[in-house]
Amino acid sequence: TIFVIAITLVLLIADAREEYLASLEHPTWGRKICSAIGYTLRPMIIYTFIAVIERRKWHLLVLRLITVVNFVLEVSSIWTGIVFFYHDDNNHFGRGPLGYLAFIVSAIYLIYGLLITTKTLGKGKKESALLFTSFIFGTLGAILEHETDINLLNLSILLSYLLYYMYIFIQRTREYTDQQKEVIRNQNNMLLTSQITPHFMFNALGTIRALCDVDAKLAGKTIEDFSAYLRGNIDSISYKEPIPFNRELSHAKAYAQIEMLRFDYITVSYEIEDENFKLPALTVQPLVENAIKHGVRSKDEGHITVRTRLEGDYHVLEVEDDGVGFDLSQINKDDGRAHVGFTNVKERIEKMMKGSLKVESEMGVGTKIIIKIPAK
């Protein structure tokens, strides 16, 4: 964009200077140079915008070669007159054997751009009409500028390709947004797969079966927790937008309750001061699971705290344990499962909430996960 603006400004200045020099009695080197600039830069501007949407490198190579040839011939015309010249007696403009070279090159670029647009966007789209109009306007401006005394070519280039750039920007933004949505959807599915493991399900069912013989009421409550846990994981697939914190917290509590029955030396507490915010589904529960599996479960006793608070312009969520801790340099060097909660949650917090996730850990002391989400 900066490049197009720069060369368009040079083009405007050169044209203004050429208009002044045309009023003199005899041609000057300045007028010849200004003319060469004009015939060189106009096709170059059109090529620049084609390069934005053309992905085939060899096509661009051919177009670039045409641009270079046009540049060489236009500049050489200052001395040879092969494209243009000025009569010495009256300073009138004249065309050489290749007098319409710049217009032929521009026409090739315009037609090529229309073909790319038609192929890329298809038919029946409102945006296509805007793009076609910009090309037509640019071509019409070139015709008017050279068939009448009205100088509209530069104005047509600026306006038509301003519209063109706006459309390309919108298209690229949409493509990026769609890509990010697909990334988040894949991350959710991957995280869901990592959470619902046969190992945990078998252990949970085994715990429920054992409770049936000693405490039927607690067994019933555990079945409710297990159902809530499974439902929360499955429902997360359909959650394309952030969900209320309380819903995510309930899911994490259901999981933690089952684990505390299996490992009676583990406790989980909740210090909730701020709950009026949203976050991606499967955020808290994976962090609690990591804290249990890789933090406190290997110790004789362990405690996990989930806390929230409003701190300035941020909703702060912390999951802290007093477990074994780990080396932060190894967080991305495991087998892909040990810290899947960290990496997936971090990416979704950053992309969906424009927030941040920070890990603090010390060997033998414990680990703290700090999530900050901007308060809107």
C-alpha positions as CSV (number, residue, x, y, z in Angstrom):
1,T,0.0,0.0,0.0
2,I,2.8,2.4,0.9
3,F,4.6,1.6,-2.4
4,V,1.4,2.3,-4.4
5,I,0.8,5.6,-2.6
6,A,4.4,6.6,-3.1
7,I,4.6,5.9,-6.9
8,T,1.1,7.5,-7.4
9,L,2.3,10.7,-5.7
10,V,5.4,10.6,-7.9
11,L,3.1,10.2,-10.9
12,L,0.9,13.1,-9.9
13,I,4.0,15.4,-9.4
14,A,5.4,14.3,-12.8
15,D,2.2,15.0,-14.6
16,A,1.8,18.4,-13.0
17,R,5.4,19.2,-14.0
18,E,4.8,17.9,-17.5
19,E,1.7,20.1,-17.9
20,Y,3.8,23.2,-17.1
21,L,6.7,22.2,-19.4
22,A,4.2,21.7,-22.2
23,S,3.5,25.4,-22.2
24,L,7.1,26.2,-23.3
25,E,8.1,26.9,-26.9
26,H,10.6,24.1,-27.1
27,P,10.8,20.7,-25.5
28,T,13.1,20.1,-22.5
29,W,14.7,17.1,-21.0
30,G,12.5,17.7,-18.0
31,R,9.3,17.1,-20.1
32,K,10.7,14.0,-21.6
33,I,11.6,12.6,-18.2
34,C,8.2,13.4,-16.8
35,S,6.6,11.6,-19.8
36,A,8.8,8.6,-19.3
37,I,7.8,8.5,-15.6
38,G,4.1,8.6,-16.4
39,Y,4.2,5.8,-19.0
40,T,6.3,3.7,-16.7
41,L,4.5,4.0,-13.4
42,R,0.9,3.6,-14.6
43,P,1.3,0.0,-15.7
44,M,3.5,-0.6,-12.6
45,I,0.6,0.5,-10.3
46,I,-1.8,-2.0,-12.0
47,Y,0.8,-4.8,-11.8
48,T,1.2,-4.1,-8.1
49,F,-2.4,-4.7,-7.4
50,I,-2.5,-7.9,-9.5
51,A,0.5,-9.1,-7.5
52,V,-1.7,-8.9,-4.3
53,I,-4.1,-11.6,-5.5
54,E,-2.1,-13.7,-8.0
55,R,-0.6,-16.7,-6.3
56,R,1.1,-18.4,-9.2
57,K,4.7,-17.3,-9.2
58,W,5.5,-18.0,-12.9
59,H,2.5,-15.9,-13.9
60,L,3.9,-13.0,-11.8
61,L,7.3,-13.6,-13.4
62,V,5.9,-13.1,-16.9
63,L,4.0,-10.0,-15.8
64,R,7.1,-8.6,-14.1
65,L,9.1,-9.2,-17.3
66,I,6.6,-7.2,-19.3
67,T,6.8,-4.4,-16.7
68,V,10.6,-4.4,-17.0
69,V,10.5,-4.3,-20.9
70,N,8.0,-1.4,-20.8
71,F,10.2,0.4,-18.3
72,V,13.4,0.0,-20.5
73,L,11.6,1.1,-23.7
74,E,9.9,4.1,-22.1
75,V,13.1,5.4,-20.6
76,S,15.1,4.8,-23.7
77,S,12.5,6.8,-25.6
78,I,14.0,9.9,-24.0
79,W,16.8,9.5,-26.5
80,T,15.5,7.2,-29.2
81,G,11.9,8.4,-29.6
82,I,10.8,4.8,-30.1
83,V,7.7,5.4,-27.9
84,F,7.2,9.2,-27.8
85,F,9.0,12.3,-28.9
86,Y,8.5,16.1,-29.0
87,H,8.7,18.3,-32.1
88,D,11.6,20.7,-31.8
89,D,9.8,23.6,-33.5
90,N,6.5,23.7,-31.5
91,N,7.1,21.3,-28.5
92,H,4.1,19.2,-29.6
93,F,3.8,15.6,-28.5
94,G,4.3,12.8,-31.1
95,R,4.2,9.0,-30.9
96,G,6.9,6.7,-32.1
97,P,6.6,3.2,-33.6
98,L,5.7,1.8,-30.1
99,G,3.6,4.9,-29.1
100,Y,0.8,2.8,-27.6
101,L,3.0,0.4,-25.6
102,A,2.1,1.6,-22.1
103,F,-1.6,1.3,-23.0
104,I,-1.2,-2.2,-24.4
105,V,0.6,-3.3,-21.3
106,S,-2.0,-1.6,-19.1
107,A,-4.8,-3.3,-21.1
108,I,-3.1,-6.7,-20.7
109,Y,-2.9,-6.1,-16.9
110,L,-6.6,-5.0,-16.7
111,I,-7.8,-8.0,-18.7
112,Y,-5.6,-10.3,-16.7
113,G,-6.9,-8.8,-13.4
114,L,-10.5,-9.3,-14.5
115,L,-9.8,-13.0,-15.4
116,I,-8.2,-13.6,-11.9
117,T,-11.1,-11.9,-10.2
118,T,-13.7,-13.9,-12.1
119,K,-11.9,-17.2,-11.5
120,T,-11.3,-16.4,-7.8
121,L,-14.5,-14.9,-6.7
122,G,-17.0,-16.7,-9.0
123,K,-20.3,-15.2,-10.0
124,G,-23.2,-13.7,-8.1
125,K,-21.3,-11.9,-5.4
126,K,-21.9,-8.3,-4.6
127,E,-18.2,-7.7,-4.0
128,S,-17.5,-8.8,-7.6
129,A,-19.6,-5.9,-9.0
130,L,-17.5,-3.5,-7.0
131,L,-14.3,-5.0,-8.3
132,F,-15.5,-5.0,-11.9
133,T,-16.6,-1.4,-11.6
134,S,-13.1,-0.4,-10.4
135,F,-11.5,-2.0,-13.5
136,I,-14.1,-0.4,-15.9
137,F,-13.6,3.0,-14.2
138,G,-9.8,2.7,-14.6
139,T,-10.1,1.7,-18.3
140,L,-12.6,4.5,-19.0
141,G,-10.3,7.0,-17.3
142,A,-7.5,6.0,-19.6
143,I,-9.7,6.4,-22.7
144,L,-11.0,9.8,-21.6
145,E,-7.5,11.0,-20.8
146,H,-6.1,10.3,-24.2
147,E,-9.1,10.8,-26.4
148,T,-10.2,14.1,-25.0
149,D,-8.6,17.0,-23.2
150,I,-9.8,15.7,-19.8
151,N,-7.0,14.4,-17.6
152,L,-8.8,11.7,-15.6
153,L,-6.3,8.8,-15.7
154,N,-4.5,9.5,-12.4
155,L,-7.8,10.1,-10.6
156,S,-9.3,6.9,-12.0
157,I,-6.3,4.9,-10.9
158,L,-6.5,6.3,-7.4
159,L,-10.2,5.8,-7.0
160,S,-10.5,2.4,-8.7
161,Y,-7.6,0.8,-6.9
162,L,-8.7,2.3,-3.6
163,L,-11.9,0.4,-4.0
164,Y,-9.9,-2.6,-5.1
165,Y,-7.6,-2.6,-2.2
166,M,-10.5,-2.2,0.3
167,Y,-12.1,-5.3,-1.2
168,I,-8.9,-7.3,-1.1
169,F,-8.3,-6.2,2.5
170,I,-11.8,-7.4,3.5
171,Q,-11.4,-10.7,1.6
172,R,-8.1,-11.4,3.3
173,T,-9.6,-10.5,6.7
174,R,-12.4,-12.9,6.1
175,E,-10.0,-15.6,5.1
176,Y,-7.9,-15.1,8.2
177,T,-10.9,-15.1,10.4
178,D,-12.1,-18.3,8.9
179,Q,-8.7,-19.9,9.3
180,Q,-8.6,-18.9,13.0
181,K,-12.1,-20.3,13.6
182,E,-10.9,-23.6,12.0
183,V,-7.8,-23.6,14.1
184,I,-9.9,-23.1,17.3
185,R,-12.4,-25.8,16.3
186,N,-9.5,-28.2,15.7
187,Q,-8.0,-27.3,19.0
188,N,-11.3,-27.9,20.8
189,N,-11.7,-31.3,19.2
190,M,-8.1,-32.2,20.0
191,L,-8.5,-31.1,23.6
192,L,-11.8,-33.0,23.9
193,T,-10.1,-36.2,22.6
194,S,-7.3,-35.7,25.1
195,Q,-9.7,-35.2,28.0
196,I,-12.1,-38.1,27.4
197,T,-9.7,-41.0,27.8
198,P,-10.7,-44.6,28.4
199,H,-8.3,-44.7,31.3
200,F,-10.2,-42.0,33.2
201,M,-13.6,-43.4,32.3
202,F,-12.7,-46.9,33.5
203,N,-11.3,-45.5,36.7
204,A,-14.3,-43.3,37.3
205,L,-16.7,-46.2,36.7
206,G,-14.6,-48.4,39.0
207,T,-14.9,-45.8,41.7
208,I,-18.7,-45.6,41.3
209,R,-19.0,-49.4,41.4
210,A,-17.0,-49.5,44.7
211,L,-19.1,-46.8,46.2
212,C,-22.3,-48.7,45.4
213,D,-21.4,-51.3,48.1
214,V,-20.5,-48.8,50.8
215,D,-22.3,-45.5,50.2
216,A,-25.2,-45.6,47.7
217,K,-25.9,-41.9,48.2
218,L,-22.4,-40.9,47.4
219,A,-22.4,-43.2,44.5
220,G,-25.4,-41.5,43.1
221,K,-23.8,-38.1,43.5
222,T,-20.7,-39.3,41.8
223,I,-22.7,-40.6,38.9
224,E,-24.2,-37.1,38.5
225,D,-20.7,-35.6,38.6
226,F,-19.5,-38.1,36.0
227,S,-22.5,-37.3,33.8
228,A,-21.9,-33.6,34.1
229,Y,-18.2,-34.1,33.3
230,L,-19.0,-36.1,30.1
231,R,-21.8,-33.6,29.1
232,G,-19.5,-30.7,29.5
233,N,-16.8,-32.2,27.3
234,I,-19.3,-33.2,24.6
235,D,-21.1,-29.9,24.7
236,S,-17.8,-28.0,24.2
237,I,-17.8,-29.1,20.6
238,S,-20.8,-26.9,19.9
239,Y,-19.5,-23.9,21.8
240,K,-18.1,-21.7,19.1
241,E,-18.1,-18.6,21.4
242,P,-16.8,-18.1,24.9
243,I,-19.1,-19.4,27.7
244,P,-19.9,-18.0,31.2
245,F,-17.2,-18.7,33.8
246,N,-19.7,-20.4,36.1
247,R,-20.5,-23.0,33.5
248,E,-16.9,-23.8,33.0
249,L,-16.3,-23.9,36.7
250,S,-19.1,-26.4,37.2
251,H,-17.5,-28.7,34.7
252,A,-14.1,-28.4,36.5
253,K,-15.8,-29.1,39.8
254,A,-17.4,-32.3,38.5
255,Y,-14.1,-33.6,37.3
256,A,-12.2,-32.6,40.5
257,Q,-14.9,-34.3,42.7
258,I,-14.4,-37.6,41.0
259,E,-10.6,-37.4,41.3
260,M,-10.8,-36.5,45.0
261,L,-12.8,-39.7,45.6
262,R,-10.1,-41.7,43.9
263,F,-7.2,-39.9,45.7
264,D,-8.4,-39.0,49.1
265,Y,-5.1,-37.2,49.9
266,I,-5.9,-34.5,47.2
267,T,-8.1,-31.5,48.0
268,V,-9.4,-28.8,45.7
269,S,-10.7,-25.4,47.0
270,Y,-12.2,-22.4,45.2
271,E,-11.7,-18.7,46.0
272,I,-14.1,-17.1,43.6
273,E,-14.2,-13.3,43.9
274,D,-15.0,-12.5,40.2
275,E,-17.4,-14.6,38.1
276,N,-18.8,-12.0,35.7
277,F,-16.8,-12.9,32.7
278,K,-16.6,-15.4,29.8
279,L,-13.8,-17.7,28.6
280,P,-13.4,-20.6,26.1
281,A,-14.9,-23.9,26.9
282,L,-12.5,-26.5,28.4
283,T,-10.3,-23.9,30.0
284,V,-10.4,-24.5,33.8
285,Q,-10.9,-28.3,33.8
286,P,-7.8,-29.1,31.7
287,L,-5.7,-27.0,34.0
288,V,-7.1,-28.7,37.1
289,E,-6.5,-32.1,35.5
290,N,-2.9,-31.1,34.8
291,A,-2.4,-30.0,38.4
292,I,-3.7,-33.3,39.7
293,K,-1.9,-35.6,37.2
294,H,1.4,-33.9,37.0
295,G,1.5,-31.8,40.2
296,V,0.0,-33.3,43.4
297,R,-0.9,-36.9,42.6
298,S,2.7,-38.1,43.0
299,K,3.0,-36.7,46.5
300,D,1.6,-38.0,49.8
301,E,-0.8,-35.1,49.9
302,G,-1.6,-32.1,47.8
303,H,-3.8,-29.1,47.4
304,I,-5.1,-27.2,44.4
305,T,-6.7,-23.8,44.5
306,V,-8.8,-22.2,41.8
307,R,-9.2,-18.5,42.4
308,T,-10.6,-15.5,40.4
309,R,-10.5,-11.8,41.0
310,L,-10.9,-8.5,39.1
311,E,-7.5,-6.8,38.9
312,G,-7.6,-3.4,37.1
313,D,-8.8,-3.9,33.6
314,Y,-8.4,-7.7,33.7
315,H,-10.3,-10.7,34.9
316,V,-7.7,-12.9,36.5
317,L,-8.0,-16.7,36.8
318,E,-5.4,-18.7,38.7
319,V,-5.0,-22.5,39.1
320,E,-2.3,-23.1,41.7
321,D,-1.0,-26.4,43.2
322,D,1.6,-27.3,45.8
323,G,2.8,-30.3,43.8
324,V,6.2,-31.4,42.4
325,G,6.5,-28.5,39.9
326,F,8.5,-28.9,36.7
327,D,11.2,-27.3,34.5
328,L,9.5,-24.6,32.4
329,S,12.0,-25.3,29.6
330,Q,10.5,-28.7,29.1
331,I,6.9,-27.6,28.8
332,N,6.9,-28.1,25.0
333,K,9.3,-31.1,24.9
334,D,7.1,-33.8,26.3
335,D,5.2,-36.6,24.5
336,G,2.4,-34.2,23.5
337,R,0.0,-35.1,26.3
338,A,1.6,-34.0,29.6
339,H,1.1,-30.3,28.9
340,V,-1.6,-30.4,26.3
341,G,-3.8,-28.3,28.7
342,F,-1.2,-25.5,28.8
343,T,-0.7,-25.1,25.1
344,N,-4.3,-25.5,23.9
345,V,-5.7,-23.2,26.6
346,K,-3.0,-20.6,26.0
347,E,-3.7,-20.5,22.2
348,R,-7.4,-20.2,22.7
349,I,-7.2,-17.6,25.4
350,E,-5.0,-15.5,23.1
351,K,-7.0,-15.9,19.9
352,M,-10.5,-15.9,21.3
353,M,-10.2,-13.5,24.2
354,K,-7.1,-11.5,23.4
355,G,-5.8,-12.5,26.8
356,S,-2.7,-14.2,28.1
357,L,-1.7,-17.3,30.0
358,K,1.5,-17.4,32.1
359,V,3.0,-20.4,33.8
360,E,5.0,-20.2,37.0
361,S,6.6,-23.3,38.4
362,E,9.4,-24.3,40.8
363,M,10.6,-27.8,41.3
364,G,9.5,-29.2,44.6
365,V,7.3,-26.2,45.4
366,G,4.4,-26.2,42.9
367,T,2.9,-24.6,39.8
368,K,0.7,-21.6,39.2
369,I,-1.2,-20.9,36.0
370,I,-2.3,-17.3,35.6
371,I,-4.8,-16.3,33.0
372,K,-5.7,-12.7,32.3
373,I,-8.7,-11.7,30.2
374,P,-9.4,-8.1,29.3
375,A,-12.5,-6.7,31.1
376,K,-14.8,-5.3,28.4
